[in-house]
């Protein structure tokens, strides 16, 4: 069975964060992992773009009630109507989380993952106890897959 890895980060990301997220998405696709995200823009869209271009499966767990709000690289759009509460679903659907950059929504996802024992790998994000830092997209994916596999 495929591993599910959530890629979380700001909806308004920097070009460097988007490039890193796209690389993460592509590496996850090549490894056969399913990419889970919040389904919107920024880091989420870039990661989905990378995974889709790599032939991977992308799942977007959306805050609103309309699946058409997903970015164009989401293959499976799940509208929740839960707003930011959907962050808990993103984390619970994942075997590991990769945080690229960060905003308050990202921080909530990281906190929920750490609270529930889901491994968190950080790429250019906060230095918080429990987040395992990675120095590159490839390293982040390798760590996430290793931790997800147990």
C-alpha positions as CSV (number, residue, x, y, z in Angstrom):
1,X,0.0,0.0,0.0
2,X,1.2,3.5,-0.9
3,X,2.4,5.9,1.8
4,X,0.5,9.2,2.2
5,X,2.6,12.3,2.7
6,X,1.0,15.7,3.4
7,X,2.9,18.7,2.1
8,X,1.9,21.8,4.0
9,X,3.0,25.4,3.7
10,X,1.7,28.9,3.0
11,X,-0.9,29.7,0.4
12,X,1.1,32.8,-0.4
13,X,4.6,31.3,-0.8
14,X,7.9,32.7,-2.0
15,X,9.3,31.6,-5.3
16,X,11.9,29.6,-3.4
17,X,9.3,27.8,-1.3
18,X,7.3,27.0,-4.4
19,X,10.3,25.6,-6.2
20,X,11.1,23.4,-3.1
21,X,7.5,22.3,-2.9
22,X,7.4,21.4,-6.5
23,X,10.6,19.4,-6.1
24,X,9.1,17.6,-3.1
25,X,6.0,16.8,-5.0
26,X,7.9,15.3,-7.9
27,X,10.1,13.2,-5.6
28,X,7.0,11.9,-3.8
29,X,5.5,10.9,-7.1
30,X,8.6,9.1,-8.2
31,X,8.6,7.2,-4.9
32,X,5.0,6.1,-5.4
33,X,3.6,8.1,-2.5
34,X,0.2,9.8,-2.5
35,X,0.5,13.6,-1.9
36,X,-2.1,15.1,0.4
37,X,-2.5,18.9,0.7
38,X,-5.0,21.6,1.4
39,X,-5.6,21.8,-2.3
40,X,-5.2,25.6,-2.8
41,X,-2.3,27.8,-4.0
42,X,1.3,28.5,-3.0
43,X,3.1,25.5,-1.5
44,X,0.1,23.4,-2.0
45,X,-0.3,24.0,-5.7
46,X,3.5,23.8,-6.3
47,X,3.7,20.4,-4.6
48,X,0.6,19.1,-6.5
49,X,2.1,20.4,-9.7
50,X,5.4,18.5,-9.1
51,X,3.5,15.3,-8.2
52,X,1.2,15.5,-11.1
53,X,4.0,16.2,-13.6
54,X,5.7,13.1,-12.1
55,X,2.7,10.9,-12.6
56,X,1.7,10.8,-8.9
57,X,-1.7,11.0,-7.2
58,X,-2.7,14.2,-5.5
59,X,-5.4,14.7,-2.9
60,X,-6.7,18.1,-1.9
61,X,-8.7,18.4,1.3
62,X,-10.4,21.7,0.8
63,X,-11.7,24.1,3.5
64,X,-14.8,25.1,1.5
65,X,-17.8,23.2,0.1
66,X,-16.8,23.5,-3.6
67,X,-14.4,21.0,-5.2
68,X,-13.9,23.4,-8.1
69,X,-11.8,25.5,-5.7
70,X,-9.0,23.0,-5.9
71,X,-5.8,23.9,-7.8
72,X,-5.6,22.4,-11.2
73,X,-3.2,19.7,-10.2
74,X,-5.4,18.1,-7.6
75,X,-6.7,14.7,-8.9
76,X,-9.0,14.0,-5.9
77,X,-10.7,17.0,-4.4
78,X,-12.5,16.6,-1.1
79,X,-14.6,19.6,-0.1
80,X,-15.2,19.7,3.6
81,X,-16.9,22.9,4.4
82,X,-14.9,22.9,7.6
83,X,-12.7,26.0,7.0
84,X,-9.3,25.7,8.8
85,X,-10.6,22.8,10.8
86,X,-9.9,20.7,7.7
87,X,-6.2,21.0,8.8
88,X,-6.8,18.1,11.2
89,X,-8.1,15.9,8.3
90,X,-5.0,16.7,6.3
91,X,-2.7,15.5,9.1
92,X,-4.8,12.5,10.0
93,X,-4.8,11.3,6.4
94,X,-1.0,11.4,6.3
95,X,1.7,8.9,7.4
96,X,4.1,11.9,7.5
97,X,4.1,15.6,7.0
98,X,6.6,17.8,5.1
99,X,6.3,21.5,6.1
100,X,7.8,23.8,3.5
101,X,8.0,27.4,4.8
102,X,5.1,28.3,7.0
103,X,2.2,30.5,7.9
104,X,-0.3,30.2,10.8
105,X,-2.3,27.4,9.0
106,X,1.0,25.5,8.5
107,X,1.8,26.0,12.2
108,X,-1.6,24.5,13.1
109,X,-0.9,21.4,10.9
110,X,2.5,21.0,12.4
111,X,1.1,21.2,15.9
112,X,-1.7,18.7,15.2
113,X,0.8,16.3,13.6
114,X,3.2,16.5,16.5
115,X,0.3,16.1,19.0
116,X,-0.9,13.0,17.2
117,X,2.5,11.4,16.6
118,X,2.6,12.0,12.9
119,X,6.3,12.6,11.9
120,X,7.0,16.1,10.7
121,X,9.9,17.0,8.4
122,X,10.8,20.7,8.0
123,X,12.2,22.4,5.0
124,X,12.9,26.1,5.5
125,X,10.3,26.2,8.4
126,X,10.3,26.7,12.2
127,X,12.9,25.2,14.5
128,X,10.4,23.6,16.8
129,X,11.0,20.5,19.0
130,X,9.7,17.5,17.1
131,X,10.2,18.9,13.6
132,X,13.1,17.0,11.9
133,X,14.9,19.5,9.7
134,X,15.9,18.7,6.1
135,X,18.4,20.6,4.0
136,X,16.9,19.8,0.6
137,X,13.7,18.6,-1.0
138,X,15.2,15.2,-1.7
139,X,16.4,14.9,1.9
140,X,12.9,15.9,3.2
141,X,11.2,13.3,1.0
142,X,13.7,10.6,2.0
143,X,13.2,11.3,5.7
144,X,9.4,11.5,5.4
145,X,9.2,8.2,3.6
146,X,11.5,6.6,6.1
147,X,9.5,7.9,9.1
148,X,6.2,7.1,7.5
149,X,7.2,3.5,6.9
150,X,7.9,3.2,10.6
